[in-house]
Amino acid sequence: MKLLVAVIVKQDKFEELLEALIEIGVPGITILDSVGAIDYLKEEVPIFAGFRALFDGKTAFSKTIFSVIPDELEEKALGEIEKILGDLGKPDMGIAFTLPISKVRGLRK
């Protein structure tokens, strides 16, 4: 089993991505609203407010998804994420990764 984590910066693609992941069988997706540390600092900490001008036009908020997936779904899920979001190596696209899970409780089959 793997933990799939994806931070989606391009929110205009979020619904399409969510539908694609559900369609390929990614189970039990949890969605969180999230914000990067730099974005948080520039909005919430007065001493960093001057940074706002450096980041004009960039949305501060992201969506983060989590799902526990079977090993055989790992490449397919990551492939769908890249297909829909584009090159994750480019700035402000997002990030996706998996982590091995050694034990889990509470999954429904």
Biopython code that builds the backbone (N, CA, C, O; Angstrom):
import numpy as np
from Bio.PDB.StructureBuilder import StructureBuilder

atoms = [
    (1, "MET", "N", (0.846, -1.176, 0.000)),
    (1, "MET", "CA", (0.000, 0.000, 0.000)),
    (1, "MET", "C", (0.891, 1.240, 0.000)),
    (1, "MET", "O", (2.013, 1.232, 0.508)),
    (2, "LYS", "N", (0.351, 2.298, -0.586)),
    (2, "LYS", "CA", (1.065, 3.574, -0.684)),
    (2, "LYS", "C", (0.146, 4.700, -0.224)),
    (2, "LYS", "O", (-1.077, 4.614, -0.330)),
    (3, "LEU", "N", (0.768, 5.753, 0.287)),
    (3, "LEU", "CA", (0.055, 6.987, 0.554)),
    (3, "LEU", "C", (0.323, 7.901, -0.628)),
    (3, "LEU", "O", (1.472, 8.259, -0.889)),
    (4, "LEU", "N", (-0.716, 8.277, -1.337)),
    (4, "LEU", "CA", (-0.616, 9.214, -2.447)),
    (4, "LEU", "C", (-0.895, 10.603, -1.901)),
    (4, "LEU", "O", (-1.919, 10.831, -1.255)),
    (5, "VAL", "N", (0.020, 11.534, -2.162)),
    (5, "VAL", "CA", (-0.147, 12.927, -1.757)),
    (5, "VAL", "C", (0.072, 13.787, -2.992)),
    (5, "VAL", "O", (1.057, 13.614, -3.711)),
    (6, "ALA", "N", (-0.837, 14.703, -3.233)),
    (6, "ALA", "CA", (-0.677, 15.630, -4.354)),
    (6, "ALA", "C", (-1.141, 17.014, -3.916)),
    (6, "ALA", "O", (-2.255, 17.192, -3.425)),
    (7, "VAL", "N", (-0.256, 17.984, -4.108)),
    (7, "VAL", "CA", (-0.591, 19.379, -3.848)),
    (7, "VAL", "C", (-0.837, 20.024, -5.201)),
    (7, "VAL", "O", (0.060, 20.083, -6.042)),
    (8, "ILE", "N", (-2.041, 20.501, -5.404)),
    (8, "ILE", "CA", (-2.437, 21.041, -6.698)),
    (8, "ILE", "C", (-2.512, 22.560, -6.595)),
    (8, "ILE", "O", (-3.375, 23.107, -5.908)),
    (9, "VAL", "N", (-1.604, 23.224, -7.282)),
    (9, "VAL", "CA", (-1.583, 24.681, -7.301)),
    (9, "VAL", "C", (-2.541, 25.194, -8.364)),
    (9, "VAL", "O", (-3.242, 26.183, -8.148)),
    (10, "LYS", "N", (-2.572, 24.523, -9.513)),
    (10, "LYS", "CA", (-3.449, 24.928, -10.621)),
    (10, "LYS", "C", (-4.881, 24.471, -10.323)),
    (10, "LYS", "O", (-5.309, 23.409, -10.773)),
    (11, "GLN", "N", (-5.597, 25.268, -9.576)),
    (11, "GLN", "CA", (-6.927, 24.860, -9.138)),
    (11, "GLN", "C", (-7.933, 24.769, -10.270)),
    (11, "GLN", "O", (-8.968, 24.123, -10.110)),
    (12, "ASP", "N", (-7.664, 25.396, -11.412)),
    (12, "ASP", "CA", (-8.585, 25.288, -12.534)),
    (12, "ASP", "C", (-8.615, 23.865, -13.087)),
    (12, "ASP", "O", (-9.536, 23.509, -13.822)),
    (13, "LYS", "N", (-7.627, 23.057, -12.746)),
    (13, "LYS", "CA", (-7.561, 21.664, -13.192)),
    (13, "LYS", "C", (-8.000, 20.680, -12.111)),
    (13, "LYS", "O", (-8.014, 19.470, -12.337)),
    (14, "PHE", "N", (-8.356, 21.199, -10.939)),
    (14, "PHE", "CA", (-8.613, 20.323, -9.799)),
    (14, "PHE", "C", (-9.778, 19.365, -10.015)),
    (14, "PHE", "O", (-9.642, 18.171, -9.748)),
    (15, "GLU", "N", (-10.913, 19.853, -10.489)),
    (15, "GLU", "CA", (-12.074, 18.983, -10.669)),
    (15, "GLU", "C", (-11.808, 17.911, -11.713)),
    (15, "GLU", "O", (-12.197, 16.757, -11.539)),
    (16, "GLU", "N", (-11.145, 18.295, -12.797)),
    (16, "GLU", "CA", (-10.798, 17.322, -13.834)),
    (16, "GLU", "C", (-9.886, 16.235, -13.265)),
    (16, "GLU", "O", (-10.057, 15.052, -13.558)),
    (17, "LEU", "N", (-8.922, 16.646, -12.455)),
    (17, "LEU", "CA", (-8.004, 15.689, -11.838)),
    (17, "LEU", "C", (-8.749, 14.761, -10.883)),
    (17, "LEU", "O", (-8.544, 13.548, -10.908)),
    (18, "LEU", "N", (-9.595, 15.315, -10.061)),
    (18, "LEU", "CA", (-10.358, 14.518, -9.111)),
    (18, "LEU", "C", (-11.218, 13.479, -9.825)),
    (18, "LEU", "O", (-11.263, 12.320, -9.412)),
    (19, "GLU", "N", (-11.891, 13.883, -10.882)),
    (19, "GLU", "CA", (-12.709, 12.952, -11.656)),
    (19, "GLU", "C", (-11.861, 11.835, -12.264)),
    (19, "GLU", "O", (-12.267, 10.673, -12.265)),
    (20, "ALA", "N", (-10.687, 12.190, -12.780)),
    (20, "ALA", "CA", (-9.805, 11.189, -13.388)),
    (20, "ALA", "C", (-9.309, 10.191, -12.350)),
    (20, "ALA", "O", (-9.254, 8.992, -12.625)),
    (21, "LEU", "N", (-8.949, 10.665, -11.167)),
    (21, "LEU", "CA", (-8.465, 9.759, -10.120)),
    (21, "LEU", "C", (-9.569, 8.813, -9.659)),
    (21, "LEU", "O", (-9.323, 7.630, -9.425)),
    (22, "ILE", "N", (-10.761, 9.328, -9.533)),
    (22, "ILE", "CA", (-11.891, 8.476, -9.141)),
    (22, "ILE", "C", (-12.162, 7.443, -10.237)),
    (22, "ILE", "O", (-12.425, 6.276, -9.950)),
    (23, "GLU", "N", (-12.095, 7.883, -11.488)),
    (23, "GLU", "CA", (-12.361, 6.988, -12.620)),
    (23, "GLU", "C", (-11.370, 5.821, -12.694)),
    (23, "GLU", "O", (-11.755, 4.711, -13.061)),
    (24, "ILE", "N", (-10.102, 6.059, -12.350)),
    (24, "ILE", "CA", (-9.118, 4.968, -12.400)),
    (24, "ILE", "C", (-9.124, 4.114, -11.139)),
    (24, "ILE", "O", (-8.378, 3.139, -11.042)),
    (25, "GLY", "N", (-9.973, 4.481, -10.163)),
    (25, "GLY", "CA", (-10.139, 3.643, -8.991)),
    (25, "GLY", "C", (-9.399, 4.067, -7.744)),
    (25, "GLY", "O", (-9.261, 3.273, -6.813)),
    (26, "VAL", "N", (-8.915, 5.304, -7.700)),
    (26, "VAL", "CA", (-8.259, 5.786, -6.477)),
    (26, "VAL", "C", (-9.336, 5.884, -5.398)),
    (26, "VAL", "O", (-10.321, 6.604, -5.566)),
    (27, "PRO", "N", (-9.151, 5.163, -4.293)),
    (27, "PRO", "CA", (-10.194, 5.102, -3.267)),
    (27, "PRO", "C", (-10.054, 6.204, -2.212)),
    (27, "PRO", "O", (-8.966, 6.740, -2.001)),
    (28, "GLY", "N", (-11.153, 6.529, -1.565)),
    (28, "GLY", "CA", (-11.152, 7.348, -0.354)),
    (28, "GLY", "C", (-10.293, 8.587, -0.384)),
    (28, "GLY", "O", (-9.445, 8.773, 0.490)),
    (29, "ILE", "N", (-10.492, 9.432, -1.364)),
    (29, "ILE", "CA", (-9.675, 10.644, -1.481)),
    (29, "ILE", "C", (-10.114, 11.663, -0.436)),
    (29, "ILE", "O", (-11.302, 11.952, -0.292)),
    (30, "THR", "N", (-9.147, 12.196, 0.284)),
    (30, "THR", "CA", (-9.381, 13.280, 1.229)),
    (30, "THR", "C", (-8.803, 14.556, 0.627)),
    (30, "THR", "O", (-7.697, 14.550, 0.086)),
    (31, "ILE", "N", (-9.548, 15.636, 0.723)),
    (31, "ILE", "CA", (-9.144, 16.913, 0.137)),
    (31, "ILE", "C", (-8.996, 17.951, 1.246)),
    (31, "ILE", "O", (-9.882, 18.122, 2.084)),
    (32, "LEU", "N", (-7.862, 18.635, 1.230)),
    (32, "LEU", "CA", (-7.620, 19.716, 2.180)),
    (32, "LEU", "C", (-7.289, 20.992, 1.421)),
    (32, "LEU", "O", (-6.591, 20.954, 0.408)),
    (33, "ASP", "N", (-7.791, 22.124, 1.910)),
    (33, "ASP", "CA", (-7.310, 23.400, 1.421)),
    (33, "ASP", "C", (-5.957, 23.619, 2.082)),
    (33, "ASP", "O", (-5.791, 23.349, 3.271)),
    (34, "SER", "N", (-4.989, 24.109, 1.313)),
    (34, "SER", "CA", (-3.650, 24.270, 1.845)),
    (34, "SER", "C", (-3.019, 25.549, 1.328)),
    (34, "SER", "O", (-3.491, 26.149, 0.363)),
    (35, "VAL", "N", (-1.949, 25.954, 1.984)),
    (35, "VAL", "CA", (-1.223, 27.153, 1.592)),
    (35, "VAL", "C", (0.260, 26.900, 1.866)),
    (35, "VAL", "O", (0.620, 26.315, 2.888)),
    (36, "GLY", "N", (1.110, 27.345, 0.948)),
    (36, "GLY", "CA", (2.549, 27.209, 1.131)),
    (36, "GLY", "C", (3.064, 28.173, 2.192)),
    (36, "GLY", "O", (2.432, 29.192, 2.472)),
    (37, "ALA", "N", (4.199, 27.856, 2.773)),
    (37, "ALA", "CA", (4.761, 28.666, 3.859)),
    (37, "ALA", "C", (5.047, 30.097, 3.416)),
    (37, "ALA", "O", (4.746, 31.037, 4.153)),
    (38, "ILE", "N", (5.623, 30.282, 2.228)),
    (38, "ILE", "CA", (5.931, 31.637, 1.755)),
    (38, "ILE", "C", (4.644, 32.435, 1.572)),
    (38, "ILE", "O", (4.574, 33.605, 1.948)),
    (39, "ASP", "N", (3.634, 31.804, 1.000)),
    (39, "ASP", "CA", (2.356, 32.491, 0.815)),
    (39, "ASP", "C", (1.736, 32.857, 2.158)),
    (39, "ASP", "O", (1.178, 33.944, 2.312)),
    (40, "TYR", "N", (1.832, 31.966, 3.113)),
    (40, "TYR", "CA", (1.297, 32.247, 4.447)),
    (40, "TYR", "C", (2.019, 33.433, 5.070)),
    (40, "TYR", "O", (1.387, 34.353, 5.590)),
    (41, "LEU", "N", (3.341, 33.404, 5.014)),
    (41, "LEU", "CA", (4.127, 34.480, 5.615)),
    (41, "LEU", "C", (3.821, 35.834, 4.987)),
    (41, "LEU", "O", (3.667, 36.834, 5.687)),
    (42, "LYS", "N", (3.735, 35.853, 3.662)),
    (42, "LYS", "CA", (3.516, 37.152, 3.010)),
    (42, "LYS", "C", (2.122, 37.706, 3.285)),
    (42, "LYS", "O", (1.918, 38.917, 3.204)),
    (43, "GLU", "N", (1.158, 36.843, 3.609)),
    (43, "GLU", "CA", (-0.202, 37.305, 3.889)),
    (43, "GLU", "C", (-0.464, 37.538, 5.371)),
    (43, "GLU", "O", (-1.208, 38.449, 5.733)),
    (44, "GLU", "N", (0.138, 36.726, 6.229)),
    (44, "GLU", "CA", (-0.242, 36.712, 7.641)),
    (44, "GLU", "C", (0.777, 37.323, 8.597)),
    (44, "GLU", "O", (0.420, 37.677, 9.721)),
    (45, "VAL", "N", (2.016, 37.454, 8.186)),
    (45, "VAL", "CA", (3.049, 37.964, 9.085)),
    (45, "VAL", "C", (3.476, 39.337, 8.576)),
    (45, "VAL", "O", (4.087, 39.439, 7.512)),
    (46, "PRO", "N", (3.162, 40.393, 9.322)),
    (46, "PRO", "CA", (3.396, 41.752, 8.832)),
    (46, "PRO", "C", (4.820, 42.035, 8.354)),
    (46, "PRO", "O", (5.002, 42.771, 7.384)),
    (47, "ILE", "N", (5.796, 41.489, 8.989)),
    (47, "ILE", "CA", (7.180, 41.767, 8.605)),
    (47, "ILE", "C", (7.486, 41.286, 7.185)),
    (47, "ILE", "O", (8.393, 41.810, 6.538)),
    (48, "PHE", "N", (6.735, 40.291, 6.695)),
    (48, "PHE", "CA", (6.946, 39.749, 5.357)),
    (48, "PHE", "C", (5.978, 40.332, 4.327)),
    (48, "PHE", "O", (5.994, 39.918, 3.168)),
    (49, "ALA", "N", (5.149, 41.270, 4.723)),
    (49, "ALA", "CA", (4.135, 41.816, 3.819)),
    (49, "ALA", "C", (4.747, 42.427, 2.565)),
    (49, "ALA", "O", (4.102, 42.454, 1.517)),
    (50, "GLY", "N", (5.956, 42.907, 2.653)),
    (50, "GLY", "CA", (6.632, 43.489, 1.491)),
    (50, "GLY", "C", (6.863, 42.485, 0.375)),
    (50, "GLY", "O", (7.088, 42.882, -0.769)),
    (51, "PHE", "N", (6.814, 41.200, 0.679)),
    (51, "PHE", "CA", (7.006, 40.167, -0.341)),
    (51, "PHE", "C", (5.825, 40.060, -1.301)),
    (51, "PHE", "O", (5.963, 39.485, -2.381)),
    (52, "ARG", "N", (4.675, 40.599, -0.931)),
    (52, "ARG", "CA", (3.480, 40.474, -1.763)),
    (52, "ARG", "C", (3.725, 40.927, -3.199)),
    (52, "ARG", "O", (3.274, 40.284, -4.146)),
    (53, "ALA", "N", (4.432, 42.023, -3.349)),
    (53, "ALA", "CA", (4.678, 42.572, -4.691)),
    (53, "ALA", "C", (5.493, 41.614, -5.557)),
    (53, "ALA", "O", (5.376, 41.634, -6.783)),
    (54, "LEU", "N", (6.309, 40.785, -4.934)),
    (54, "LEU", "CA", (7.137, 39.843, -5.686)),
    (54, "LEU", "C", (6.331, 38.677, -6.243)),
    (54, "LEU", "O", (6.777, 38.002, -7.170)),
    (55, "PHE", "N", (5.162, 38.437, -5.692)),
    (55, "PHE", "CA", (4.379, 37.260, -6.052)),
    (55, "PHE", "C", (3.022, 37.598, -6.638)),
    (55, "PHE", "O", (2.119, 36.762, -6.605)),
    (56, "ASP", "N", (2.853, 38.790, -7.169)),
    (56, "ASP", "CA", (1.560, 39.183, -7.735)),
    (56, "ASP", "C", (1.094, 38.188, -8.783)),
    (56, "ASP", "O", (1.884, 37.680, -9.579)),
    (57, "GLY", "N", (-0.202, 37.921, -8.767)),
    (57, "GLY", "CA", (-0.794, 37.040, -9.762)),
    (57, "GLY", "C", (-0.808, 35.580, -9.367)),
    (57, "GLY", "O", (-1.543, 34.794, -9.965)),
    (58, "LYS", "N", (-0.037, 35.199, -8.399)),
    (58, "LYS", "CA", (0.016, 33.800, -7.981)),
    (58, "LYS", "C", (-0.987, 33.592, -6.853)),
    (58, "LYS", "O", (-1.002, 34.336, -5.873)),
    (59, "THR", "N", (-1.806, 32.591, -7.003)),
    (59, "THR", "CA", (-2.764, 32.280, -5.946)),
    (59, "THR", "C", (-2.041, 31.698, -4.743)),
    (59, "THR", "O", (-1.094, 30.925, -4.891)),
    (60, "ALA", "N", (-2.483, 32.067, -3.570)),
    (60, "ALA", "CA", (-1.841, 31.604, -2.356)),
    (60, "ALA", "C", (-2.349, 30.223, -1.950)),
    (60, "ALA", "O", (-1.685, 29.528, -1.180)),
    (61, "PHE", "N", (-3.492, 29.820, -2.443)),
    (61, "PHE", "CA", (-4.111, 28.607, -1.956)),
    (61, "PHE", "C", (-3.964, 27.446, -2.926)),
    (61, "PHE", "O", (-3.941, 27.621, -4.145)),
    (62, "SER", "N", (-3.868, 26.276, -2.358)),
    (62, "SER", "CA", (-3.753, 25.036, -3.111)),
    (62, "SER", "C", (-4.780, 24.057, -2.577)),
    (62, "SER", "O", (-5.425, 24.301, -1.558)),
    (63, "LYS", "N", (-4.918, 22.961, -3.273)),
    (63, "LYS", "CA", (-5.700, 21.828, -2.786)),
    (63, "LYS", "C", (-4.713, 20.681, -2.605)),
    (63, "LYS", "O", (-3.866, 20.440, -3.465)),
    (64, "THR", "N", (-4.827, 19.987, -1.498)),
    (64, "THR", "CA", (-3.974, 18.824, -1.243)),
    (64, "THR", "C", (-4.869, 17.606, -1.104)),
    (64, "THR", "O", (-5.837, 17.607, -0.343)),
    (65, "ILE", "N", (-4.524, 16.557, -1.859)),
    (65, "ILE", "CA", (-5.292, 15.324, -1.765)),
    (65, "ILE", "C", (-4.427, 14.232, -1.153)),
    (65, "ILE", "O", (-3.213, 14.185, -1.351)),
    (66, "PHE", "N", (-5.082, 13.365, -0.412)),
    (66, "PHE", "CA", (-4.462, 12.200, 0.204)),
    (66, "PHE", "C", (-5.311, 10.992, -0.125)),
    (66, "PHE", "O", (-6.539, 11.073, -0.155)),
    (67, "SER", "N", (-4.659, 9.876, -0.372)),
    (67, "SER", "CA", (-5.383, 8.624, -0.536)),
    (67, "SER", "C", (-4.440, 7.464, -0.270)),
    (67, "SER", "O", (-3.266, 7.510, -0.639)),
    (68, "VAL", "N", (-4.947, 6.442, 0.363)),
    (68, "VAL", "CA", (-4.202, 5.190, 0.517)),
    (68, "VAL", "C", (-4.566, 4.330, -0.683)),
    (68, "VAL", "O", (-5.733, 3.997, -0.893)),
    (69, "ILE", "N", (-3.552, 3.972, -1.471)),
    (69, "ILE", "CA", (-3.800, 3.252, -2.722)),
    (69, "ILE", "C", (-3.019, 1.941, -2.753)),
    (69, "ILE", "O", (-1.978, 1.824, -2.108)),
    (70, "PRO", "N", (-3.515, 0.961, -3.494)),
    (70, "PRO", "CA", (-2.738, -0.273, -3.668)),
    (70, "PRO", "C", (-1.503, 0.010, -4.519)),
    (70, "PRO", "O", (-1.514, 0.909, -5.360)),
    (71, "ASP", "N", (-0.453, -0.750, -4.300)),
    (71, "ASP", "CA", (0.810, -0.564, -5.017)),
    (71, "ASP", "C", (0.620, -0.513, -6.524)),
    (71, "ASP", "O", (1.262, 0.287, -7.206)),
    (72, "GLU", "N", (-0.259, -1.364, -7.050)),
    (72, "GLU", "CA", (-0.419, -1.447, -8.503)),
    (72, "GLU", "C", (-1.089, -0.207, -9.112)),
    (72, "GLU", "O", (-1.108, -0.063, -10.334)),
    (73, "LEU", "N", (-1.627, 0.672, -8.297)),
    (73, "LEU", "CA", (-2.270, 1.891, -8.787)),
    (73, "LEU", "C", (-1.335, 3.099, -8.759)),
    (73, "LEU", "O", (-1.680, 4.165, -9.269)),
    (74, "GLU", "N", (-0.170, 2.935, -8.174)),
    (74, "GLU", "CA", (0.758, 4.050, -7.971)),
    (74, "GLU", "C", (1.132, 4.764, -9.279)),
    (74, "GLU", "O", (0.932, 5.973, -9.391)),
    (75, "GLU", "N", (1.659, 4.052, -10.247)),
    (75, "GLU", "CA", (2.111, 4.678, -11.497)),
    (75, "GLU", "C", (0.949, 5.258, -12.294)),
    (75, "GLU", "O", (1.080, 6.314, -12.913)),
    (76, "LYS", "N", (-0.171, 4.575, -12.277)),
    (76, "LYS", "CA", (-1.339, 5.062, -13.011)),
    (76, "LYS", "C", (-1.830, 6.379, -12.411)),
    (76, "LYS", "O", (-2.159, 7.311, -13.145)),
    (77, "ALA", "N", (-1.881, 6.458, -11.088)),
    (77, "ALA", "CA", (-2.344, 7.677, -10.416)),
    (77, "ALA", "C", (-1.377, 8.832, -10.668)),
    (77, "ALA", "O", (-1.809, 9.936, -10.999)),
    (78, "LEU", "N", (-0.087, 8.590, -10.517)),
    (78, "LEU", "CA", (0.897, 9.639, -10.770)),
    (78, "LEU", "C", (0.867, 10.071, -12.239)),
    (78, "LEU", "O", (1.038, 11.250, -12.551)),
    (79, "GLY", "N", (0.650, 9.111, -13.131)),
    (79, "GLY", "CA", (0.546, 9.427, -14.560)),
    (79, "GLY", "C", (-0.637, 10.333, -14.863)),
    (79, "GLY", "O", (-0.515, 11.275, -15.645)),
    (80, "GLU", "N", (-1.782, 10.053, -14.246)),
    (80, "GLU", "CA", (-2.968, 10.892, -14.444)),
    (80, "GLU", "C", (-2.724, 12.309, -13.929)),
    (80, "GLU", "O", (-3.130, 13.287, -14.556)),
    (81, "ILE", "N", (-2.065, 12.406, -12.797)),
    (81, "ILE", "CA", (-1.774, 13.722, -12.222)),
    (81, "ILE", "C", (-0.920, 14.531, -13.193)),
    (81, "ILE", "O", (-1.214, 15.695, -13.464)),
    (82, "GLU", "N", (0.134, 13.916, -13.712)),
    (82, "GLU", "CA", (1.014, 14.618, -14.653)),
    (82, "GLU", "C", (0.317, 14.922, -15.977)),
    (82, "GLU", "O", (0.542, 15.973, -16.577)),
    (83, "LYS", "N", (-0.524, 14.002, -16.427)),
    (83, "LYS", "CA", (-1.233, 14.212, -17.691)),
    (83, "LYS", "C", (-2.149, 15.436, -17.605)),
    (83, "LYS", "O", (-2.252, 16.208, -18.558)),
    (84, "ILE", "N", (-2.799, 15.605, -16.482)),
    (84, "ILE", "CA", (-3.765, 16.688, -16.334)),
    (84, "ILE", "C", (-3.101, 18.003, -15.919)),
    (84, "ILE", "O", (-3.448, 19.063, -16.438)),
    (85, "LEU", "N", (-2.155, 17.937, -14.990)),
    (85, "LEU", "CA", (-1.528, 19.170, -14.509)),
    (85, "LEU", "C", (-0.387, 19.650, -15.386)),
    (85, "LEU", "O", (-0.076, 20.841, -15.409)),
    (86, "GLY", "N", (0.233, 18.740, -16.099)),
    (86, "GLY", "CA", (1.387, 19.113, -16.902)),
    (86, "GLY", "C", (2.682, 18.809, -16.173)),
    (86, "GLY", "O", (2.701, 18.030, -15.220)),
    (87, "ASP", "N", (3.757, 19.424, -16.622)),
    (87, "ASP", "CA", (5.097, 19.183, -16.091)),
    (87, "ASP", "C", (5.215, 19.704, -14.657)),
    (87, "ASP", "O", (5.271, 20.913, -14.434)),
    (88, "LEU", "N", (5.252, 18.796, -13.700)),
    (88, "LEU", "CA", (5.350, 19.194, -12.295)),
    (88, "LEU", "C", (6.723, 19.759, -11.955)),
    (88, "LEU", "O", (6.918, 20.291, -10.862)),
    (89, "GLY", "N", (7.673, 19.652, -12.872)),
    (89, "GLY", "CA", (8.991, 20.228, -12.658)),
    (89, "GLY", "C", (9.014, 21.738, -12.848)),
    (89, "GLY", "O", (9.978, 22.403, -12.469)),
    (90, "LYS", "N", (7.945, 22.278, -13.439)),
    (90, "LYS", "CA", (7.852, 23.720, -13.634)),
    (90, "LYS", "C", (7.356, 24.381, -12.350)),
    (90, "LYS", "O", (6.630, 23.763, -11.571)),
    (91, "PRO", "N", (7.749, 25.641, -12.130)),
    (91, "PRO", "CA", (7.304, 26.345, -10.918)),
    (91, "PRO", "C", (5.787, 26.484, -10.853)),
    (91, "PRO", "O", (5.115, 26.620, -11.876)),
    (92, "ASP", "N", (5.271, 26.448, -9.647)),
    (92, "ASP", "CA", (3.860, 26.708, -9.353)),
    (92, "ASP", "C", (2.887, 25.752, -10.023)),
    (92, "ASP", "O", (1.750, 26.125, -10.311)),
    (93, "MET", "N", (3.321, 24.523, -10.273)),
    (93, "MET", "CA", (2.439, 23.521, -10.860)),
    (93, "MET", "C", (1.843, 22.621, -9.780)),
    (93, "MET", "O", (0.670, 22.252, -9.844)),
    (94, "GLY", "N", (2.645, 22.282, -8.810)),
    (94, "GLY", "CA", (2.222, 21.376, -7.760)),
    (94, "GLY", "C", (3.286, 20.323, -7.532)),
    (94, "GLY", "O", (4.389, 20.403, -8.074)),
    (95, "ILE", "N", (2.944, 19.352, -6.735)),
    (95, "ILE", "CA", (3.852, 18.255, -6.421)),
    (95, "ILE", "C", (3.012, 17.019, -6.150)),
    (95, "ILE", "O", (1.910, 17.113, -5.610)),
    (96, "ALA", "N", (3.528, 15.877, -6.523)),
    (96, "ALA", "CA", (2.843, 14.613, -6.240)),
    (96, "ALA", "C", (3.892, 13.594, -5.846)),
    (96, "ALA", "O", (4.974, 13.542, -6.430)),
    (97, "PHE", "N", (3.565, 12.786, -4.854)),
    (97, "PHE", "CA", (4.488, 11.745, -4.419)),
    (97, "PHE", "C", (3.727, 10.647, -3.698)),
    (97, "PHE", "O", (2.572, 10.815, -3.306)),
    (98, "THR", "N", (4.398, 9.532, -3.534)),
    (98, "THR", "CA", (3.841, 8.425, -2.761)),
    (98, "THR", "C", (4.841, 8.037, -1.685)),
    (98, "THR", "O", (6.045, 8.259, -1.815)),
    (99, "LEU", "N", (4.316, 7.462, -0.637)),
    (99, "LEU", "CA", (5.131, 6.943, 0.461)),
    (99, "LEU", "C", (4.650, 5.537, 0.787)),
    (99, "LEU", "O", (3.453, 5.257, 0.719)),
    (100, "PRO", "N", (5.573, 4.656, 1.138)),
    (100, "PRO", "CA", (5.135, 3.312, 1.528)),
    (100, "PRO", "C", (4.411, 3.356, 2.879)),
    (100, "PRO", "O", (4.748, 4.138, 3.767)),
    (101, "ILE", "N", (3.416, 2.494, 2.994)),
    (101, "ILE", "CA", (2.664, 2.364, 4.242)),
    (101, "ILE", "C", (2.916, 0.958, 4.768)),
    (101, "ILE", "O", (2.702, -0.026, 4.060)),
    (102, "SER", "N", (3.366, 0.871, 6.002)),
    (102, "SER", "CA", (3.623, -0.455, 6.546)),
    (102, "SER", "C", (2.387, -1.040, 7.242)),
    (102, "SER", "O", (2.175, -2.253, 7.229)),
    (103, "LYS", "N", (1.577, -0.167, 7.847)),
    (103, "LYS", "CA", (0.368, -0.661, 8.509)),
    (103, "LYS", "C", (-0.736, 0.385, 8.337)),
    (103, "LYS", "O", (-0.476, 1.586, 8.264)),
    (104, "VAL", "N", (-1.962, -0.105, 8.275)),
    (104, "VAL", "CA", (-3.103, 0.799, 8.163)),
    (104, "VAL", "C", (-4.296, 0.184, 8.874)),
    (104, "VAL", "O", (-4.479, -1.034, 8.862)),
    (105, "ARG", "N", (-5.087, 1.012, 9.479)),
    (105, "ARG", "CA", (-6.321, 0.576, 10.125)),
    (105, "ARG", "C", (-7.453, 1.457, 9.630)),
    (105, "ARG", "O", (-7.240, 2.640, 9.364)),
    (106, "GLY", "N", (-8.630, 0.915, 9.505)),
    (106, "GLY", "CA", (-9.804, 1.702, 9.178)),
    (106, "GLY", "C", (-10.138, 1.813, 7.709)),
    (106, "GLY", "O", (-11.057, 2.551, 7.353)),
    (107, "LEU", "N", (-9.430, 1.110, 6.839)),
    (107, "LEU", "CA", (-9.772, 1.141, 5.414)),
    (107, "LEU", "C", (-10.983, 0.273, 5.159)),
    (107, "LEU", "O", (-11.117, -0.820, 5.709)),
    (108, "ARG", "N", (-11.856, 0.777, 4.318)),
    (108, "ARG", "CA", (-13.024, -0.010, 3.905)),
    (108, "ARG", "C", (-12.697, -0.650, 2.572)),
    (108, "ARG", "O", (-12.021, -0.047, 1.737)),
    (109, "LYS", "N", (-13.165, -1.850, 2.370)),
    (109, "LYS", "CA", (-12.868, -2.558, 1.113)),
    (109, "LYS", "C", (-14.039, -2.468, 0.181)),
    (109, "LYS", "O", (-13.987, -3.000, -0.928)),
]
sb = StructureBuilder()
sb.init_structure("model")
sb.init_model(0)
sb.init_chain("A")
sb.init_seg("    ")
for serial, (resi, resn, name, xyz) in enumerate(atoms, 1):
    if name == "N":
        sb.init_residue(resn, " ", resi, " ")
    sb.init_atom(name, np.array(xyz, "f"), 0.0, 1.0, " ", f" {name:<3s}", serial, name[0])
structure = sb.get_structure()
